[in-house]
Each structure stands twice: as C-alpha cells, then as structure tokens.
Amino acid sequence: MRIAIVNADRHAIEILRGVIEREAGLEVCWTALDGNDAVARCAADRPDLILMAMHLPAMDGVEATRCIMATTPCPILVVTATIAGAFTLVYEAIAAGALDAVETPRRMKHGEEVTGTGELLRKIATVGALMAARSYGASAGKPAFWQPSGGASLPVVAIGSSTGGPHALGVVLAGLPADFPAAVLVVQHLDARFAGNLAHWLSRQTPLEVRLLARPERIRPATVFLAAREAHMVLDARLWLHYLEAGDETHHCPSVDRLFESLAVLPGLAGCGVLLTGMGRDGAAGLLALRRAGMMTIAQDENTSVIWGMPGAAVRQQAASAVLPLDRIAPAVVRHIRSLMQSGRISQGASDE
C-alpha cells in the first residue's frame, strides 16, 4: 500500500515514516508540509491512503480533505497529536470525507520506543481490506420478491453510511418531518469516540429525537437510533434494538449488513432501507435482503456521493429499487412511509405499546 503523509511537523513525519516502512507491504510514496502541497501532490500522484494532520499552514487538514475528495478522491485517515484537543477539526474532516481518526504515535523520552503504533497500523489494515473489497464479481440475477404477511406495528427506515456519511445523514434527516411515523435506525462507520458528537450534530439538523443506543431499547416513531458501540446493532421480533458482539470477519463493526439483515427476516415489518455514500461494499448484501423482503430500497447516486463504493455495490447487485441524488432521498422516504400508513398496512396508533 502506497501511503502519503501530510504533516507540518517534520519530527512527526519521520516517526510515521518509520512505523510505516517497518511493515511489509507498506511504503511512503510522498510527504507534504501543508494542505496546498498535499492537494497538488495528490493530483499528480494519488496514493492508496493519506495520513492527514489537522493543523497545517496555508490550508488546514479539513480544507485539504475537502479539496482532495472533490478533485482526486482517495482514502484519508486523520492523524493528530490529540483527538480530544482537535475534536472539532477532526469531526469536520470526517464530515468532509475522511474515513477515521487516530492519534499520532509518539517516541518515548530518552529512548527509541514508539507508542501508539498498534492503533495506527490496525486502522491502516482496515483501509487496506476495504480497498481489496472494491473488486466485485458479476451482478446477481434479478431478485425474487415475497411480500411480508400481516401488519407490523411500526414502520422502520434503516440507513447505512460511511465516507462522507455525516453530511449525507444530515441532509436526509433534515428532510424528515417532526411527526414522522417511522423509527429511523442508523449505522455510520465511525470510531465509537465520535458517536456522541455525531448524535449532537445530527440533532441540530433534524426535528426528530436523536438517541445513541446505549442499551437494549424498543424503537418508537419520530426517533433516530444511532449505533454507538463497536458491536452490531440489530432489531429483534419484539422491535427492540440491541447489540451483538462481533464474532465474524466483517471489516466494519457495527455493520450495515447486519442491521439490514436483521430487519429482512422479521415477518410483517414494513419500511425502507437507504444506503448512502461510503467506501467498500458493506450494506449491499443487506439492502438486497431488504428488497427481497418486499421493502423499498434506495441507494444514493454516484454524482452526489463522496465515494460510490457501498451504494454502487448495491446498484450492481440490483439491490436498490431506486437510485436517487441525495436531496431526493428524504422526500421519497416520506412518500413511501405515508403510503404505507394510508394503505392500512401500518396502524398509526399500534406502536404505542
């Protein structure tokens, strides 16, 4: 994997270079001391991954991330001396398209030992696994459908997102009315440390209540439930959300596929699944399962996606019944949920248990 380092601190660059070059299969292809240079170097020689600092001269890491993702998009991992001390910038960079954040490894005083390398290498390995997953086989055949029997007490809108997802989620949730009769379940690929900040930010974008799922909880209408742990958030037959500890080889935890698949096996459940911008293919198989279960399924289109990996994979598998630009997703969801209410498949008062 070819990795670029963007950092104004030459000492930090050398530490990062040492960590990378000691690992088989990793190499440093170029370095940059400021954001402007990073944007130019990326355009001339796009790496497999950029390690992006936040505090840079001329153009900070947030703006550099935004420019790179708009012109020559590639995976970006924020690397900063302290996540807590740069929390706002880190979150803005993630909203602009960075995949994740990690603290810069440090050299111990009076010694050669470097601490903090394990977390950096783990996140680099995750990006490498996602890059390998970008190649897909032939599209599956046209899916067969079955209609769920009976009626569920509450419609559900399940949303999965990754790279560029915070902004996309904000746009979709802003378009849902305060009296929205469905529960909204969200898995966003993000370090668990950022979940609280994401929930707070999303609560300012939407009239709905936004809740971090801390413990098992029964879903309810006009409420957004956000996965907040490194475990899979799933829905059971009693319409309770809870976590399953990861015991599989999924690259993401929580996984969009696991959430979608848990909904697809519930008889009578009605609603829709939405797959937004993101790298990799998490959610594509789950969206297909939802479509086969008779739900409406939506994938964000390529033009409005920061990275069309996840929704693109769903489109290739014919998992999406609609492919829409970001600003048209919320209106489509609202129309669909209202049509379910008007058709009698969902009882307005049935969810007040």
C-alpha atoms as a printed R data frame, in Angstrom:
    type eleno elety resid chain resno       x       y       z
1   ATOM     1    CA   MET     A     1   0.000   0.000   0.000
2   ATOM     2    CA   ARG     A     2   1.353   3.422  -1.007
3   ATOM     3    CA   ILE     A     3   0.853   5.927   1.812
4   ATOM     4    CA   ALA     A     4   1.288   9.709   1.786
5   ATOM     5    CA   ILE     A     5   1.975  11.732   4.935
6   ATOM     6    CA   VAL     A     6   0.723  15.314   5.356
7   ATOM     7    CA   ASN     A     7   2.056  16.969   8.496
8   ATOM     8    CA   ALA     A     8   3.677  20.300   9.356
9   ATOM     9    CA   ASP     A     9   5.877  18.634  11.992
10  ATOM    10    CA   ARG     A    10   8.938  17.041  10.395
11  ATOM    11    CA   HIS     A    11   9.561  15.019  13.561
12  ATOM    12    CA   ALA     A    12   6.050  13.539  13.314
13  ATOM    13    CA   ILE     A    13   6.649  12.736   9.643
14  ATOM    14    CA   GLU     A    14   9.784  10.796  10.488
15  ATOM    15    CA   ILE     A    15   8.028   8.830  13.242
16  ATOM    16    CA   LEU     A    16   5.156   7.960  10.877
17  ATOM    17    CA   ARG     A    17   7.614   7.049   8.117
18  ATOM    18    CA   GLY     A    18   9.446   4.716  10.493
19  ATOM    19    CA   VAL     A    19   6.238   2.986  11.594
20  ATOM    20    CA   ILE     A    20   5.066   2.504   8.004
21  ATOM    21    CA   GLU     A    21   8.300   1.357   6.465
22  ATOM    22    CA   ARG     A    22   8.866  -1.311   9.103
23  ATOM    23    CA   GLU     A    23   5.682  -3.062   7.934
24  ATOM    24    CA   ALA     A    24   5.758  -5.420   4.961
25  ATOM    25    CA   GLY     A    25   3.591  -4.199   2.104
26  ATOM    26    CA   LEU     A    26   3.547  -0.542   3.221
27  ATOM    27    CA   GLU     A    27   5.606   2.296   1.747
28  ATOM    28    CA   VAL     A    28   5.685   6.091   1.949
29  ATOM    29    CA   CYS     A    29   5.210   7.490  -1.544
30  ATOM    30    CA   TRP     A    30   5.412  11.217  -0.683
31  ATOM    31    CA   THR     A    31   5.137  13.731   2.144
32  ATOM    32    CA   ALA     A    32   3.753  17.283   2.324
33  ATOM    33    CA   LEU     A    33   4.139  20.009   4.939
34  ATOM    34    CA   ASP     A    34   0.945  21.954   4.176
35  ATOM    35    CA   GLY     A    35  -2.513  21.474   2.723
36  ATOM    36    CA   ASN     A    36  -1.887  23.225  -0.582
37  ATOM    37    CA   ASP     A    37   1.072  20.990  -1.324
38  ATOM    38    CA   ALA     A    38  -0.947  17.921  -0.326
39  ATOM    39    CA   VAL     A    39  -3.726  18.742  -2.777
40  ATOM    40    CA   ALA     A    40  -1.196  19.290  -5.597
41  ATOM    41    CA   ARG     A    41   0.805  16.156  -4.769
42  ATOM    42    CA   CYS     A    42  -2.348  14.028  -4.613
43  ATOM    43    CA   ALA     A    43  -3.451  15.293  -8.038
44  ATOM    44    CA   ALA     A    44  -0.050  14.368  -9.505
45  ATOM    45    CA   ASP     A    45   0.388  11.034  -7.692
46  ATOM    46    CA   ARG     A    46  -2.717   9.666  -5.998
47  ATOM    47    CA   PRO     A    47  -1.734   7.362  -3.108
48  ATOM    48    CA   ASP     A    48  -3.676   4.451  -1.656
49  ATOM    49    CA   LEU     A    49  -4.030   6.302   1.656
50  ATOM    50    CA   ILE     A    50  -3.243   9.749   3.063
51  ATOM    51    CA   LEU     A    51  -2.340  10.274   6.727
52  ATOM    52    CA   MET     A    52  -3.653  13.828   7.202
53  ATOM    53    CA   ALA     A    53  -2.781  16.151  10.090
54  ATOM    54    CA   MET     A    54  -5.281  18.855  11.058
55  ATOM    55    CA   HIS     A    55  -3.100  21.834  11.977
56  ATOM    56    CA   LEU     A    56  -1.355  22.834   8.751
57  ATOM    57    CA   PRO     A    57  -0.146  26.182   7.364
58  ATOM    58    CA   ALA     A    58  -1.825  27.849   4.360
59  ATOM    59    CA   MET     A    59  -4.649  25.285   4.190
60  ATOM    60    CA   ASP     A    60  -5.658  23.198   7.211
61  ATOM    61    CA   GLY     A    61  -6.373  19.487   7.133
62  ATOM    62    CA   VAL     A    62 -10.134  19.941   6.926
63  ATOM    63    CA   GLU     A    63  -9.990  22.084   3.791
64  ATOM    64    CA   ALA     A    64  -7.282  19.868   2.268
65  ATOM    65    CA   THR     A    65  -9.508  16.831   2.858
66  ATOM    66    CA   ARG     A    66 -12.457  18.620   1.268
67  ATOM    67    CA   CYS     A    67 -10.410  19.637  -1.804
68  ATOM    68    CA   ILE     A    68  -8.889  16.195  -2.291
69  ATOM    69    CA   MET     A    69 -12.240  14.424  -2.005
70  ATOM    70    CA   ALA     A    70 -13.709  16.846  -4.565
71  ATOM    71    CA   THR     A    71 -10.911  16.520  -7.128
72  ATOM    72    CA   THR     A    72  -8.863  13.321  -6.720
73  ATOM    73    CA   PRO     A    73 -10.674  11.333  -4.007
74  ATOM    74    CA   CYS     A    74  -8.737   8.724  -2.077
75  ATOM    75    CA   PRO     A    75  -8.899   7.242   1.435
76  ATOM    76    CA   ILE     A    76  -7.852   9.729   4.136
77  ATOM    77    CA   LEU     A    77  -7.066   8.880   7.752
78  ATOM    78    CA   VAL     A    78  -6.779  11.821  10.150
79  ATOM    79    CA   VAL     A    79  -3.627  11.558  12.269
80  ATOM    80    CA   THR     A    80  -3.408  14.160  15.020
81  ATOM    81    CA   ALA     A    81  -1.390  14.608  18.208
82  ATOM    82    CA   THR     A    82  -4.549  14.534  20.302
83  ATOM    83    CA   ILE     A    83  -8.052  13.738  19.126
84  ATOM    84    CA   ALA     A    84  -9.615  15.409  22.175
85  ATOM    85    CA   GLY     A    85  -7.651  18.613  21.564
86  ATOM    86    CA   ALA     A    86  -8.668  18.821  17.900
87  ATOM    87    CA   PHE     A    87 -12.116  17.288  18.170
88  ATOM    88    CA   THR     A    88 -13.957  19.907  16.122
89  ATOM    89    CA   LEU     A    89 -11.446  19.813  13.270
90  ATOM    90    CA   VAL     A    90 -11.331  16.013  13.300
91  ATOM    91    CA   TYR     A    91 -15.103  15.777  13.106
92  ATOM    92    CA   GLU     A    92 -15.261  18.353  10.291
93  ATOM    93    CA   ALA     A    93 -12.647  16.339   8.368
94  ATOM    94    CA   ILE     A    94 -14.697  13.153   8.801
95  ATOM    95    CA   ALA     A    95 -17.790  15.006   7.596
96  ATOM    96    CA   ALA     A    96 -15.734  16.145   4.573
97  ATOM    97    CA   GLY     A    97 -14.867  12.558   3.670
98  ATOM    98    CA   ALA     A    98 -12.051  11.310   5.922
99  ATOM    99    CA   LEU     A    99 -12.549   7.689   6.949
100 ATOM   100    CA   ASP     A   100 -11.473   7.807  10.572
101 ATOM   101    CA   ALA     A   101  -9.005   9.361  13.019
102 ATOM   102    CA   VAL     A   102  -6.130   8.136  15.141
103 ATOM   103    CA   GLU     A   103  -3.571   9.780  17.401
104 ATOM   104    CA   THR     A   104  -0.001  10.230  16.174
105 ATOM   105    CA   PRO     A   105   2.442   7.652  17.569
106 ATOM   106    CA   ARG     A   106   4.947   9.189  19.997
107 ATOM   107    CA   ARG     A   107   8.550   8.452  20.792
108 ATOM   108    CA   MET     A   108   9.180   7.847  24.484
109 ATOM   109    CA   LYS     A   109  11.518  10.283  26.215
110 ATOM   110    CA   HIS     A   110  15.161   9.196  26.323
111 ATOM   111    CA   GLY     A   111  14.551   6.159  24.167
112 ATOM   112    CA   GLU     A   112  13.784   4.776  20.754
113 ATOM   113    CA   GLU     A   113  10.478   3.107  21.675
114 ATOM   114    CA   VAL     A   114   7.421   4.479  19.864
115 ATOM   115    CA   THR     A   115   3.987   4.173  21.479
116 ATOM   116    CA   GLY     A   116   0.625   4.206  19.722
117 ATOM   117    CA   THR     A   117   1.714   2.261  16.642
118 ATOM   118    CA   GLY     A   118  -0.772  -0.575  17.105
119 ATOM   119    CA   GLU     A   119  -3.910   1.525  16.637
120 ATOM   120    CA   LEU     A   120  -2.449   3.292  13.599
121 ATOM   121    CA   LEU     A   121  -1.494   0.026  11.919
122 ATOM   122    CA   ARG     A   122  -4.876  -1.519  12.743
123 ATOM   123    CA   LYS     A   123  -6.708   1.327  11.010
124 ATOM   124    CA   ILE     A   124  -4.344   1.211   8.031
125 ATOM   125    CA   ALA     A   125  -5.058  -2.528   7.751
126 ATOM   126    CA   THR     A   126  -8.804  -1.833   7.789
127 ATOM   127    CA   VAL     A   127  -8.420   0.614   4.907
128 ATOM   128    CA   GLY     A   128  -6.344  -1.979   3.029
129 ATOM   129    CA   ALA     A   129  -9.069  -4.582   3.490
130 ATOM   130    CA   LEU     A   130 -11.679  -2.154   2.193
131 ATOM   131    CA   MET     A   131  -9.552  -1.377  -0.853
132 ATOM   132    CA   ALA     A   132  -9.289  -5.095  -1.612
133 ATOM   133    CA   ALA     A   133 -13.069  -5.392  -1.358
134 ATOM   134    CA   ARG     A   134 -13.674  -2.829  -4.101
135 ATOM   135    CA   SER     A   135 -13.473  -5.510  -6.808
136 ATOM   136    CA   TYR     A   136 -16.782  -7.249  -7.290
137 ATOM   137    CA   GLY     A   137 -17.979 -10.280  -9.160
138 ATOM   138    CA   ALA     A   138 -20.744 -10.270 -11.713
139 ATOM   139    CA   SER     A   139 -24.061  -8.812 -10.680
140 ATOM   140    CA   ALA     A   140 -26.548 -11.173  -9.163
141 ATOM   141    CA   GLY     A   141 -29.615 -12.113 -11.132
142 ATOM   142    CA   LYS     A   142 -32.825 -10.215 -10.762
143 ATOM   143    CA   PRO     A   143 -34.003 -10.731  -7.168
144 ATOM   144    CA   ALA     A   144 -37.141 -12.646  -6.364
145 ATOM   145    CA   PHE     A   145 -39.583 -10.936  -4.024
146 ATOM   146    CA   TRP     A   146 -42.012 -12.020  -1.362
147 ATOM   147    CA   GLN     A   147 -44.451  -9.822   0.467
148 ATOM   148    CA   PRO     A   148 -44.401  -9.965   4.261
149 ATOM   149    CA   SER     A   149 -47.618 -11.280   5.760
150 ATOM   150    CA   GLY     A   150 -49.706  -9.421   8.283
151 ATOM   151    CA   GLY     A   151 -49.025  -5.928   9.518
152 ATOM   152    CA   ALA     A   152 -46.259  -4.593  11.736
153 ATOM   153    CA   SER     A   153 -46.928  -2.104  14.498
154 ATOM   154    CA   LEU     A   154 -44.316   0.380  13.376
155 ATOM   155    CA   PRO     A   155 -42.573   1.142  10.071
156 ATOM   156    CA   VAL     A   156 -38.791   1.338  10.062
157 ATOM   157    CA   VAL     A   157 -36.298   3.318   7.985
158 ATOM   158    CA   ALA     A   158 -32.793   1.799   8.161
159 ATOM   159    CA   ILE     A   159 -29.861   3.896   6.921
160 ATOM   160    CA   GLY     A   160 -26.237   2.895   6.383
161 ATOM   161    CA   SER     A   161 -23.375   5.253   5.548
162 ATOM   162    CA   SER     A   162 -19.615   5.586   5.701
163 ATOM   163    CA   THR     A   163 -17.201   8.005   3.968
164 ATOM   164    CA   GLY     A   164 -18.939  11.372   3.683
165 ATOM   165    CA   GLY     A   165 -21.841   9.962   5.655
166 ATOM   166    CA   PRO     A   166 -22.252  12.586   8.404
167 ATOM   167    CA   HIS     A   167 -23.123  15.287   5.873
168 ATOM   168    CA   ALA     A   168 -25.367  12.933   3.873
169 ATOM   169    CA   LEU     A   169 -27.158  11.811   7.030
170 ATOM   170    CA   GLY     A   170 -27.724  15.441   7.979
171 ATOM   171    CA   VAL     A   171 -29.354  16.149   4.616
172 ATOM   172    CA   VAL     A   172 -31.630  13.085   4.777
173 ATOM   173    CA   LEU     A   173 -32.680  13.552   8.403
174 ATOM   174    CA   ALA     A   174 -33.322  17.261   7.841
175 ATOM   175    CA   GLY     A   175 -35.952  16.274   5.284
176 ATOM   176    CA   LEU     A   176 -37.992  14.134   7.693
177 ATOM   177    CA   PRO     A   177 -40.919  15.888   9.435
178 ATOM   178    CA   ALA     A   178 -41.314  16.164  13.220
179 ATOM   179    CA   ASP     A   179 -44.351  13.851  13.132
180 ATOM   180    CA   PHE     A   180 -42.578  11.196  11.057
181 ATOM   181    CA   PRO     A   181 -44.434   7.947  11.888
182 ATOM   182    CA   ALA     A   182 -41.434   5.626  11.478
183 ATOM   183    CA   ALA     A   183 -38.409   4.770  13.569
184 ATOM   184    CA   VAL     A   184 -35.052   5.578  11.948
185 ATOM   185    CA   LEU     A   185 -32.119   3.219  12.575
186 ATOM   186    CA   VAL     A   186 -28.651   4.455  11.581
187 ATOM   187    CA   VAL     A   187 -25.280   2.750  11.245
188 ATOM   188    CA   GLN     A   188 -22.484   5.177  10.348
189 ATOM   189    CA   HIS     A   189 -18.946   3.802  10.086
190 ATOM   190    CA   LEU     A   190 -17.142   5.889  12.684
191 ATOM   191    CA   ASP     A   191 -14.886   5.427  15.669
192 ATOM   192    CA   ALA     A   192 -17.104   4.987  18.742
193 ATOM   193    CA   ARG     A   193 -15.437   8.009  20.343
194 ATOM   194    CA   PHE     A   194 -17.145  10.241  17.774
195 ATOM   195    CA   ALA     A   195 -20.652   8.824  18.183
196 ATOM   196    CA   GLY     A   196 -21.736  11.322  20.825
197 ATOM   197    CA   ASN     A   197 -20.513  14.252  18.768
198 ATOM   198    CA   LEU     A   198 -22.278  12.893  15.678
199 ATOM   199    CA   ALA     A   199 -25.547  12.475  17.593
200 ATOM   200    CA   HIS     A   200 -25.313  16.036  18.922
201 ATOM   201    CA   TRP     A   201 -24.637  17.416  15.439
202 ATOM   202    CA   LEU     A   202 -27.430  15.410  13.813
203 ATOM   203    CA   SER     A   203 -29.898  16.538  16.484
204 ATOM   204    CA   ARG     A   204 -29.355  20.091  15.240
205 ATOM   205    CA   GLN     A   205 -30.141  19.064  11.653
206 ATOM   206    CA   THR     A   206 -33.467  17.307  12.226
207 ATOM   207    CA   PRO     A   207 -36.700  17.856  14.157
208 ATOM   208    CA   LEU     A   208 -36.587  14.187  15.207
209 ATOM   209    CA   GLU     A   209 -35.161  12.998  18.511
210 ATOM   210    CA   VAL     A   210 -31.663  11.533  18.039
211 ATOM   211    CA   ARG     A   211 -30.617   8.832  20.510
212 ATOM   212    CA   LEU     A   212 -27.391   6.906  20.932
213 ATOM   213    CA   LEU     A   213 -28.241   3.269  21.585
214 ATOM   214    CA   ALA     A   214 -26.559   2.579  24.927
215 ATOM   215    CA   ARG     A   215 -28.616  -0.457  25.982
216 ATOM   216    CA   PRO     A   216 -31.487  -2.530  24.538
217 ATOM   217    CA   GLU     A   217 -34.369  -0.250  23.695
218 ATOM   218    CA   ARG     A   218 -37.730  -0.572  21.959
219 ATOM   219    CA   ILE     A   219 -37.947   1.543  18.827
220 ATOM   220    CA   ARG     A   220 -40.534   4.286  18.514
221 ATOM   221    CA   PRO     A   221 -41.693   6.722  15.823
222 ATOM   222    CA   ALA     A   222 -40.102  10.122  15.136
223 ATOM   223    CA   THR     A   223 -36.877   8.904  16.738
224 ATOM   224    CA   VAL     A   224 -33.423   8.304  15.260
225 ATOM   225    CA   PHE     A   225 -31.442   5.484  16.893
226 ATOM   226    CA   LEU     A   226 -27.705   5.695  16.231
227 ATOM   227    CA   ALA     A   227 -25.275   2.814  16.734
228 ATOM   228    CA   ALA     A   228 -22.715   3.882  19.330
229 ATOM   229    CA   ARG     A   229 -20.544   0.825  20.033
230 ATOM   230    CA   GLU     A   230 -18.112  -1.419  18.216
231 ATOM   231    CA   ALA     A   231 -20.773  -4.135  18.051
232 ATOM   232    CA   HIS     A   232 -23.525  -4.933  15.558
233 ATOM   233    CA   MET     A   233 -26.824  -3.095  16.134
234 ATOM   234    CA   VAL     A   234 -29.764  -5.373  15.258
235 ATOM   235    CA   LEU     A   235 -33.559  -5.383  15.616
236 ATOM   236    CA   ASP     A   236 -35.457  -8.352  17.057
237 ATOM   237    CA   ALA     A   237 -39.033  -9.567  16.582
238 ATOM   238    CA   ARG     A   238 -40.257  -7.566  19.595
239 ATOM   239    CA   LEU     A   239 -38.994  -4.391  17.846
240 ATOM   240    CA   TRP     A   240 -36.200  -3.970  20.373
241 ATOM   241    CA   LEU     A   241 -32.771  -2.782  19.258
242 ATOM   242    CA   HIS     A   242 -29.753  -4.366  20.874
243 ATOM   243    CA   TYR     A   243 -26.106  -5.164  20.199
244 ATOM   244    CA   LEU     A   244 -24.450  -8.385  19.093
245 ATOM   245    CA   GLU     A   245 -20.750  -8.660  19.794
246 ATOM   246    CA   ALA     A   246 -18.757  -9.164  16.598
247 ATOM   247    CA   GLY     A   247 -17.927 -12.805  16.078
248 ATOM   248    CA   ASP     A   248 -17.399 -12.658  12.328
249 ATOM   249    CA   GLU     A   249 -14.857 -11.317   9.877
250 ATOM   250    CA   THR     A   250 -16.693  -8.169   8.820
251 ATOM   251    CA   HIS     A   251 -14.433  -5.186   8.240
252 ATOM   252    CA   HIS     A   252 -16.881  -2.863   9.948
253 ATOM   253    CA   CYS     A   253 -18.367  -3.087  13.401
254 ATOM   254    CA   PRO     A   254 -21.133  -2.055  13.593
255 ATOM   255    CA   SER     A   255 -22.015  -3.411  10.168
256 ATOM   256    CA   VAL     A   256 -24.732  -2.013   7.909
257 ATOM   257    CA   ASP     A   257 -25.292  -5.520   6.505
258 ATOM   258    CA   ARG     A   258 -26.006  -6.921   9.976
259 ATOM   259    CA   LEU     A   259 -28.618  -4.226  10.688
260 ATOM   260    CA   PHE     A   260 -30.335  -4.624   7.308
261 ATOM   261    CA   GLU     A   261 -30.330  -8.428   7.506
262 ATOM   262    CA   SER     A   262 -31.891  -8.369  10.980
263 ATOM   263    CA   LEU     A   263 -34.829  -6.380   9.553
264 ATOM   264    CA   ALA     A   264 -35.217  -8.550   6.469
265 ATOM   265    CA   VAL     A   265 -36.039 -11.695   8.458
266 ATOM   266    CA   LEU     A   266 -38.853 -10.104  10.523
267 ATOM   267    CA   PRO     A   267 -42.263 -11.117   9.094
268 ATOM   268    CA   GLY     A   268 -44.627  -8.212   8.609
269 ATOM   269    CA   LEU     A   269 -42.048  -5.485   9.076
270 ATOM   270    CA   ALA     A   270 -42.576  -2.628   6.621
271 ATOM   271    CA   GLY     A   271 -40.446   0.352   5.754
272 ATOM   272    CA   CYS     A   272 -37.376   1.016   3.651
273 ATOM   273    CA   GLY     A   273 -33.611   0.722   3.554
274 ATOM   274    CA   VAL     A   274 -31.257   3.501   2.464
275 ATOM   275    CA   LEU     A   275 -27.590   3.110   1.565
276 ATOM   276    CA   LEU     A   276 -25.586   6.322   1.430
277 ATOM   277    CA   THR     A   277 -22.065   7.309   0.381
278 ATOM   278    CA   GLY     A   278 -19.216   5.128   1.605
279 ATOM   279    CA   MET     A   279 -16.119   3.147   0.732
280 ATOM   280    CA   GLY     A   280 -16.299  -0.628   0.384
281 ATOM   281    CA   ARG     A   281 -19.458  -2.705  -0.006
282 ATOM   282    CA   ASP     A   282 -20.948  -3.002   3.478
283 ATOM   283    CA   GLY     A   283 -24.732  -2.790   3.210
284 ATOM   284    CA   ALA     A   284 -25.087  -4.036  -0.372
285 ATOM   285    CA   ALA     A   285 -25.979  -7.615   0.569
286 ATOM   286    CA   GLY     A   286 -28.237  -6.402   3.364
287 ATOM   287    CA   LEU     A   287 -30.053  -3.993   1.052
288 ATOM   288    CA   LEU     A   288 -30.685  -6.884  -1.347
289 ATOM   289    CA   ALA     A   289 -32.147  -8.887   1.536
290 ATOM   290    CA   LEU     A   290 -34.474  -5.983   2.351
291 ATOM   291    CA   ARG     A   291 -35.584  -5.719  -1.282
292 ATOM   292    CA   ARG     A   292 -36.307  -9.437  -1.400
293 ATOM   293    CA   ALA     A   293 -38.343  -8.996   1.793
294 ATOM   294    CA   GLY     A   294 -40.587  -6.561  -0.057
295 ATOM   295    CA   MET     A   295 -39.217  -3.287   1.295
296 ATOM   296    CA   MET     A   296 -38.440  -0.196  -0.725
297 ATOM   297    CA   THR     A   297 -34.663   0.181  -1.077
298 ATOM   298    CA   ILE     A   298 -32.756   3.333  -2.030
299 ATOM   299    CA   ALA     A   299 -29.119   3.852  -2.995
300 ATOM   300    CA   GLN     A   300 -27.546   7.300  -3.226
301 ATOM   301    CA   ASP     A   301 -26.473   8.117  -6.777
302 ATOM   302    CA   GLU     A   302 -22.870   8.440  -7.891
303 ATOM   303    CA   ASN     A   303 -22.907  12.170  -8.622
304 ATOM   304    CA   THR     A   304 -23.843  13.153  -5.071
305 ATOM   305    CA   SER     A   305 -21.766  10.506  -3.260
306 ATOM   306    CA   VAL     A   306 -18.341  11.337  -1.836
307 ATOM   307    CA   ILE     A   307 -17.407   7.695  -2.520
308 ATOM   308    CA   TRP     A   308 -19.802   5.498  -4.542
309 ATOM   309    CA   GLY     A   309 -18.473   2.258  -3.108
310 ATOM   310    CA   MET     A   310 -21.287   0.995  -0.897
311 ATOM   311    CA   PRO     A   311 -24.258   2.316  -2.903
312 ATOM   312    CA   GLY     A   312 -22.503   1.401  -6.156
313 ATOM   313    CA   ALA     A   313 -22.077  -2.189  -5.000
314 ATOM   314    CA   ALA     A   314 -25.794  -2.301  -4.137
315 ATOM   315    CA   VAL     A   315 -26.750  -0.998  -7.588
316 ATOM   316    CA   ARG     A   316 -24.590  -3.643  -9.283
317 ATOM   317    CA   GLN     A   317 -26.339  -6.342  -7.256
318 ATOM   318    CA   GLN     A   318 -29.768  -4.930  -8.195
319 ATOM   319    CA   ALA     A   319 -30.416  -4.361  -4.513
320 ATOM   320    CA   ALA     A   320 -31.788  -0.824  -4.981
321 ATOM   321    CA   SER     A   321 -35.338  -0.282  -6.175
322 ATOM   322    CA   ALA     A   322 -34.435   3.408  -6.601
323 ATOM   323    CA   VAL     A   323 -31.136   5.253  -7.180
324 ATOM   324    CA   LEU     A   324 -31.544   8.886  -6.162
325 ATOM   325    CA   PRO     A   325 -29.498  12.052  -5.645
326 ATOM   326    CA   LEU     A   326 -29.046  12.991  -2.011
327 ATOM   327    CA   ASP     A   327 -31.643  15.786  -1.956
328 ATOM   328    CA   ARG     A   328 -34.382  13.475  -3.288
329 ATOM   329    CA   ILE     A   329 -33.936  10.654  -0.785
330 ATOM   330    CA   ALA     A   330 -35.854  12.128   2.164
331 ATOM   331    CA   PRO     A   331 -38.907  13.099   0.061
332 ATOM   332    CA   ALA     A   332 -39.005   9.567  -1.398
333 ATOM   333    CA   VAL     A   333 -38.802   8.024   2.077
334 ATOM   334    CA   VAL     A   334 -41.568  10.276   3.421
335 ATOM   335    CA   ARG     A   335 -43.846   9.467   0.476
336 ATOM   336    CA   HIS     A   336 -43.281   5.742   0.912
337 ATOM   337    CA   ILE     A   337 -43.941   5.705   4.656
338 ATOM   338    CA   ARG     A   338 -47.078   7.808   4.221
339 ATOM   339    CA   SER     A   339 -48.307   5.439   1.504
340 ATOM   340    CA   LEU     A   340 -47.889   2.540   3.949
341 ATOM   341    CA   MET     A   341 -49.975   4.395   6.529
342 ATOM   342    CA   GLN     A   342 -52.675   5.294   4.006
343 ATOM   343    CA   SER     A   343 -52.876   1.764   2.643
344 ATOM   344    CA   GLY     A   344 -53.679   0.362   6.061
345 ATOM   345    CA   ARG     A   345 -50.576  -1.830   6.213
346 ATOM   346    CA   ILE     A   346 -49.470   0.192   9.254
347 ATOM   347    CA   SER     A   347 -51.743   1.302  12.056
348 ATOM   348    CA   GLN     A   348 -50.953   4.804  13.305
349 ATOM   349    CA   GLY     A   349 -51.719   4.007  16.884
350 ATOM   350    CA   ALA     A   350 -50.370   0.463  17.003
351 ATOM   351    CA   SER     A   351 -46.894   1.483  18.115
352 ATOM   352    CA   ASP     A   352 -47.903   2.969  21.449
353 ATOM   353    CA   GLU     A   353 -47.255  -0.143  23.497
